[in-house]
Amino acid sequence: MTTQVAAPVQSVQKGALSAIFLAVFLAVLDYAVANIALPTIGQDLHTSASVSIWVVNAYQLVNCMLLLPLASFAERVGAKSVCIGGLLVLVVGSVICSIANQLWVLALARGIQGAGGAAIMAVNTALVRMVCPPARLGHSLALNALITSLAVAVGPSVAGGILYLTGSWRWLFLFNLPVGLLAAFVSLVYLPRTAGTERRIDKSSVILNMLTFSLTLVGCDFLARGEWVLGGSFLLGLGMACGLGLFLRQKGQAAPLLPLDLLARRDFSVGVTACFLGYTAANFFMISIPFSLTELFGRSPVMTGMLLTPWPGSMVMVGPLVAYLANKIPAQVLSVIGLVIAGSGFLLVRLTPLDASNLDIMWRFAVAGVGFAFFVSPNNRLTLVASPHERSSSASGMISLARIMGQTCGATCVALILAHITQFPVLLCLDCAVAVAWGGALLCSSRLLYRRF
């Protein structure tokens, strides 16, 4: 009898995880593929490279603005509804992208896609927690991280293949239609429906949240590119002021939009900060290394893309091992080991001799990728389980927000270093990657120390 009952339960669990992984894969892939087509889009719509970059920026800007509000909304209506709604919004945005004939229409449609992606990423880890028993949570979160890495790794290949076969960038977005509708159907059938709360959403806090992140990101973008420095500084300051207002308004609330109640928990705040530092270090590395390969090592842009493959590729390859070890080794230990190895990989890249062969360069990237894979999912697990079940969606949204803000911080710092440092700026970026990664490892190790005492 037990076996007969367990089989349908396991089948539903696998179906639910498949729905979550498919939604995450689509959301990450949708962001990644547009980068490859930027030159083609700019030529087709008769815009400059600096303007066409808003095809990417619009997605990330809206995504960042809506993560926390959608996570809070999920606690009211249920994570399943938010995930399915996000998939449908992403599909609608994809349709508009495919027919856009002006850049502002395309950027607006990418913003709509960003809203859909935010809905998915705001609840994905919360849904994994709802579906999996505690004993399987580490394994499932590792698979979730594997899917993310896989989407990043295959993004350029998928985009290149679609462009080659169709000859049009519009098919990059039409590709989302069948996949998005399939993911929505599987989610509708298999994802568990959870009861929402009667908690009222504070509209003023939502507005302050959106202003905080939009003004901060746009201000950082202006400062990083050295354009309109005075205006960028003003926008950044205004964003920080809105953030302070949001903090003061949310302080003392039982379940705030900005999860101050969760950030007051040591394990949660350490996990979120470590996530921010990890992705900051990763972007110090990822954004600066193409300049290093072309300027210092004399590699062509095509060869640079090939040499970078071991970074996401090693994450995909080691993902199953991380999933296996998740239930064998404490997550606190894995997260420390991961950032130590990642930082060591960055250091190995920093010390690469100028006459190094392609293979000598690639194995160093692989070491960094392996380390980062060992860090991400264990740290996400520790952060998620530090929150109460009823606050899982807010915890999920905060993890995604820390990731985006870390990527933004790393990208902004790299741009500032490249703009203002004349002597080997890419080497300084790698030094920063090592320092931030090992700083994150030191922070993660504090979880081991205070548990001992």
N, C-alpha and C positions, 0 to 999 in steps of 0.2 A: 504493500500500500504506500509506503514512504517513497519508494522508487517511482511509482506511478504519479505521485503528486509532485515529486521533485523535477521530473522531466519537463512538464509544461512550464514550471517556474523558471528553469534554466533557459528554456526556449524563449520565453518572454524577455528575460534578462539580456540574452544575446541580441534579440531584436531591438531592444531599447538602446543598448550600447552601439549597435550598428547605426541606428538613427542619429545618435549623438555624434559619433565619429564622422558620419557622412556630412552632417551639418557643419561641423568644425572644419573639415577638409575643404568644403565649398567656400566658407567664409575666408579662410586663410589664402586659398588659391585665388579667389576673386581679387584680393588685394595685391597679390604677387604678380599676376599676369600682366596687369596694366603697365608696369614699369618697362617691360620689354618693348611695348608698342609705342612708347612716348614719341620717339622721333617720327614714326609713321603717322601718328595722330596729328602731330604738329604740322607736318607737311600737308596732310589732307585737309585740315581745317585752317591752314594758312596762318598759323600762330608761331611765335618764337618759342624757343626751348624754355625760357624762364617763365613764360605764361602757361605753357602746356603742362608744367609740373603740377598745376592745380588739379589735374586729373587724379593725381595721387594724393595731394594735400587735402582735397575736399573730402575724400573718403576717411582719412585718418582724423581730420578735424571733427567731423560729425560723430565718428566712432567714439572718440575720446569724450566729447561733450555728453553723450547719452549713456555711457556705461553705467554710472551710478544710478541715474534716474530709472533706467530700465531694470536694473537689479532690484531696486526698491519696489518698482511696479510688479515685478515677478512675485514678490512676497505677498502682494495683495491679490493677484489674479491666478498665480500658479506659474511655475517655470515652464511647463509644457506649452501653455498658451503663448508665452512670450517667445519661445523658440520657434514654434510654427509660424507665428506672426512675423518674426524676423526673416524666416525663409521666404515667405510670400512677398514681403517688402523688397527683399533682395532681388527676387525674380522681376518684380515690377520695375525696379531701378535698372535692371539689365536690359529690359525691353526698351526703355527710354534711351539708354546709352547706345543701343544698336541703331537707333534712328536719328540720333542727334547730328545736326549739320552745323552747329555753332559751338564754340568751346564752352560758353557759359551754360548752355543746355547740357552738355556732357558733364561739366563739373557739378551742376545741380543734380543730375542723375547719379553721379558717383557719390554725392552726399546722401542720396536716398539709399544707395547700396550700403554706405557706411552705417546708416541707421539700422538696416537689416543685419549687418555683420555685428553691430554692437549688441543687438538683442540676443544673438546666438552666443557670442563670447561672454556676455554678462551672466549667463546661466549654465554654460556647458559643464563646468566642474561641479556645480550644485546638482545638476541632473545625474552626473556620474555617482555622486554621493547618495542620491535617492535610490538609484537602481541597484547599487552594489552593497553587499554585506560588508561590515568593517574589515573582515579578514581579507577581502578581495579588493579593497579600495586602492591600496598602493599599486597593485598590479594594473588595475583599470586606468588609474591616472597616468601611469607610465605609458600605457597604450595610447591614451589621449595625447600625451606629449609626442609620442612617435608619429601620430597622424599629422600633428602640426608640422613637425620636422619634414615629414614626407611631402606635404603640400608645398613647403618652401623649396625643397630639393627639386621637385618635378615642375614647379611653376615655370621656370624659363623654358624647359623642354616642351611643356604643354603649349605655352604661348608660341614658341617657335614653330611647332608642328602645325598649329591651327593657322598661323600666318602663311606658312608654306603651302598648305593644302588649299586654303580658300583665297589667299591673296588680299584679304581684307581684315582690318582690325575689329570690325563690327562683330565678327564671329566669335571673338574672345568673350563677348557678353552674351551672345545668343547661346553659347555653350552652356550657360548657367540655367537656361530654362528647363530642359529635361532633368538635369541633375537636381535642381532646386525643388521641382515639383515632386520628384521621387523621394527626396529627403523629407519633404513636408508630409507625404502620404505615409511613409514608414514611421515618422514621428507621431502622427495621428493615431496609428494602429498600436504602437508598442510603448510609447512613453507613458509613465504613470501620471495620472491626474492628481494633484495635491490640492487640499483645501487652502484657499487664500485667507487672509486676515481682513479685518474691518478697518485696518489702519488707514488713516487719512494721509494723502500725499500733500506735502507742503509745497504749493506752487511757487512761492517766493524762493524757497530753497532750491527748487529745480532751476529757476531762472539764474540765481546766483551761481549755481554749479556750472551751468552752461557758459555764463560770462567768464567765470574763473578760468576754465580750461581753453575756451576759444581765444580770449585775449592773451593768455599766457603763451599759447602755441604760436599765434600769429606774431606776437611781439618777439619771441625767440627766433622765429624765421627771419624777420627783418634784420635783427641783430647779427644772426649767423651769416647772412648774405652781405652784410655791410651796406644795405640799402635803407635809407630813411632811419638812421640810427636814433635820432631824437624821437621820432614817432614810435619806433620799436620799443625804446625805453619807457615811453609813456604808456603804451599798451601793456607792457609787462608789469609795470607798477600798478596800473589799474586792475589787471588780472589778479595780482597779489592782494590788492585791497578788497576785491570781491571775495577772494578766498578767505580772508580774515572775517568778512561779514558772514560768510557761510558758516565758518567755524563758530562764531558767537551765536548765531541763530540756532545751530544744531546742538550746541552744548546743553547737556542736561536732558535731552529727549530720550525716550525709552528705546526707540529703534530708528535712529536718525538716517537720513539719506546719505550723508557723509558718515560712515560707520565708526563714529568716535567710541561707541561702546565696545566694538571689536578691537579697535586700535589700543584701547586701554588694557587689553589682554597681552601679556608679554610674548607668548608664542606667536600670536597673530601679528603683532607689530614687528617682531623680528623677521617673520616670514615675508611680510610685505616689503620691508626695507631691503632684505636680502634679494628679493625678486627685482626690485628697482636697481640695485647695485649690479646684479648679474647681467641684466639687459643693457645697462649703461656700459659695462665693460665690453660686452659683445659688440655693441655698436661702435665703440672706440676702435675695435679691431676691424669689423666688417666694412665700415665706411672708409677707413683710411687705407686699408690694405690694397685696393685697386690702384691708388695713387703710388703706393710703394712698388707694386709689381711693374707698373708702366714706367715710372720715373727712375727708380733705383736699379731695377733688375732688367729693364729694357724689354719687357714682354708686351706683345700686342694685346689690344682689347679682347680679341677672340680667345687668345691663350690665357689671358687673365681670368675670363669666365670659366674656362676648363680647370684652371688651377684652384679655383675657389670651391669646386665641387666637393672635395673631401670634408669641408666644414659641415654642410647639412647632411652629406652622404654618410659620414661616420655616426651622426646622431641617429639616422634611420637604422644603420646596421647594428648599433649597440642597444637600440631601443628594447628588443626582446630580452636582452640580458638584464637591463635595468628593471624591466617588469618582473623577471624571475627573482632578482635579488631584493625587490621591494618587500617581500614577505620573509626574507631571510636575515637581512641586515637592517638595524634601526635607521629610519629615515634621517635622523639627526646626523648619523655618521656618513651616510651616502651624500648628503648635501655638502658637508665640509670637504669630503674627498673630491666631489665634483668640481667645486670652485678652485681647490688647490691644483687639480690637474689642468683645468681650463687656464688658470693664470700661468702655469708652467708652460702650456702650449703657446700662449701669447709671448712668453719670454723666449721660447725657442725660435719663434718667428722673428722676434726682435734681434736675435743673435745670428740669423741666417747670413752666411757669407755671400758677398755680391756675385761670386762666380758659381753659386749653387745651381745644381741641375733642377729640372722640373720635379723630379721624384723627391729630391731633398727638400723642396719647398712644400710639396703636397702632404708628406707624412707629418709635418709640423702642424698644418691646418687640421689634420685628422685628430691629433692629440687634443687640440683645443676643443674640437667638436665632441669627442668622447667625454671629456670632462664636463662640458656644458650639459650633455644629455644626462649625466649622473646627478647633476644639480637640480634641474628643473622640476621633474615630477615629484621627487621626495620633498622638496621645499614646498611645492603646491599642496601636497598631502598634509604636511605639518600645519600649514596655514589654514587649510580648510577645516581640519578636525579641531582646531582651536576655537572655532565658532559654534554656537548652538545650532541644532538642526534647522530651527525656524529662521535662522539668519544666514542659511547657506547661500542664497542668491546674492545677498550683499557681499558676502565673503568672496564669492566667485567674481563679482563685478570688480571688487577691489584688487584682486589678483591680476585681472586683465588690465586694469588701469595702471597698476604699478609697472606692468610690462611695457605699455605704450609710453608712459612718462619716462621710463628708463631709456627706451629707444630714442625718444626725443631729446633727452638730456645728452646722451652720447653723441647723437648727430649734431646737435648745436655746438657742443664743445669741440668736436672735430672741425667743424666749419670755422670756428673762431681761431683755432690753432693754425689751420691752413691759411687763414687770411692775415694773421699777425706775426707768425713765427717764420723767419726766413731760412734758418739753418736746420735742415732735416726735420721738418714738422711732422712727417709721418712716423718717424722714430719716437718722437715725444708722445704721439697718440698711442703707440704700442706700449710705451712706459706707463701711460695712464691706464691702459687696459689691464696690465699686470697688477698695478697698485690697487685698482678698484676691485678686481676679482679676488685678490688675496685679502683685501679689507672685508669683502663680503664673507669670505671663508672664516675670518676671525670672528665676525658677528655671528655666523652660524654655529661656531664652536661654543659660543656662550650658552647655547641651549643644552650642551652636554655638561657644562660646568654647574649651572644653577640647578640642574636635575640631580647632580651628585650631592650637592649640599642642601 
